[in-house]
Structure formats: structure tokens, C-alpha cells
Amino acid sequence: MLEKKFYANGQKIHDLTGDRLTYFFKNGKIKAEGKYVDEKMEAEWMFYRETGQLWVVGNFKNNMKHGSWIRYDKNGQTEYHENFENNKVIKQKK
């Protein structure tokens, strides 16, 4: 997963410090960041648009979507909020 280290322009693609993994866009802004343990995404991750604006906040367990996932539109308003269990959406009860 972390084989390629740099974009053609020399910008780092990712940085792993301790158990924190950060991915970057070609322009150097943060693309995604979160906990990375035993080569797996864990706990809360944050994903950003290339502008730097927050796009998605989601949780992983053993590299699979697990728990709350919230996606924001370009105005910062919630587009949707879903809950996952082992990479599958849990149907919301009405």
C-alpha cells in the first residue's frame, strides 16, 4: 500500500510517523490522515478536498469501514451520515 513514495513533481505521497499515516495531494495539501497499525487503517480517519476543506470523517476497524461515516458538501453541511459494520452499511431504523 505504501510502495510509491513521491509524485513526479517530488512531493511526498505519504508520511508514516509512529502509527499516524498522512496522505498528500500533488500540491502538498493533506489528502487523508489517520491511525495505521499493522499495515491497516484503524479508528478515525479524516479525508480532505484538494482545497484543504474537510470532506469525510470515517472510522475503520481492521482496514474496513466500521462505525460512523459523515460526508460534507463544499459548504461544510452534512451530505450524509451512515454507519458501517465490517464494510457494510447498517440500515437506519425509521
C-alpha positions in Angstrom: 0.0 0.0 0.0 2.9 2.4 0.7 5.2 1.4 -2.2 5.3 4.6 -4.2 6.9 7.4 -2.1 6.8 10.6 -4.3 4.8 12.2 -7.1 6.6 13.1 -10.3 6.9 16.7 -9.0 8.9 15.4 -6.0 6.0 15.9 -3.5 5.7 13.1 -0.9 2.7 10.9 -1.4 2.5 9.8 2.2 4.2 10.1 5.6 4.1 7.5 8.3 5.1 8.7 11.8 4.6 6.2 14.5 1.1 4.9 14.0 -0.1 8.1 12.1 -0.4 7.9 8.3 -0.9 11.1 6.3 -1.5 11.1 2.5 -0.8 14.2 0.4 -2.1 15.7 -2.8 0.4 16.6 -5.5 0.1 20.2 -4.3 1.3 19.2 -0.8 -2.0 19.7 1.0 -3.2 16.8 3.2 -5.5 14.3 1.4 -6.2 12.0 4.3 -4.9 11.2 7.8 -5.5 8.6 10.4 -4.2 5.7 12.5 -2.3 3.0 10.7 -1.5 -0.2 12.6 -0.1 -3.5 11.2 -0.5 -2.1 7.7 -4.2 -1.5 8.3 -6.3 1.6 8.6 -7.8 1.9 12.1 -10.0 4.2 14.1 -11.0 7.7 12.9 -9.7 9.0 9.5 -10.2 12.4 8.0 -10.3 13.0 4.3 -9.9 16.4 2.6 -10.6 18.0 -0.7 -7.7 19.3 -2.7 -8.6 22.8 -1.4 -7.9 21.7 2.2 -11.6 21.6 3.1 -12.8 18.7 5.2 -14.7 16.2 3.0 -15.3 12.9 5.0 -14.8 11.7 8.6 -15.0 8.0 8.9 -13.9 5.1 11.1 -12.1 1.9 10.2 -11.6 -1.4 12.0 -9.1 -3.9 10.6 -8.9 -1.9 7.3 -12.7 -1.9 6.8 -15.3 0.8 7.2 -16.7 0.3 10.7 -18.7 2.9 12.7 -19.8 6.4 11.8 -19.1 8.0 8.3 -20.0 11.6 7.7 -19.6 13.3 4.3 -19.7 17.1 4.0 -20.6 19.2 0.9 -18.5 22.2 -0.2 -20.4 24.5 2.1 -19.5 22.4 5.1 -23.0 21.0 5.5 -23.6 17.3 6.2 -24.4 15.5 2.9 -24.9 12.1 4.6 -24.2 10.2 7.8 -24.0 6.4 7.6 -23.0 3.7 10.0 -21.0 0.7 8.9 -20.3 -2.7 10.3 -17.5 -4.7 8.6 -17.6 -2.6 5.4 -21.4 -2.8 5.1 -23.9 0.0 5.6 -26.2 -0.7 8.6 -29.7 0.2 7.6 -31.1 3.1 9.5 -34.3 2.4 11.5 -37.1 4.9 11.0 
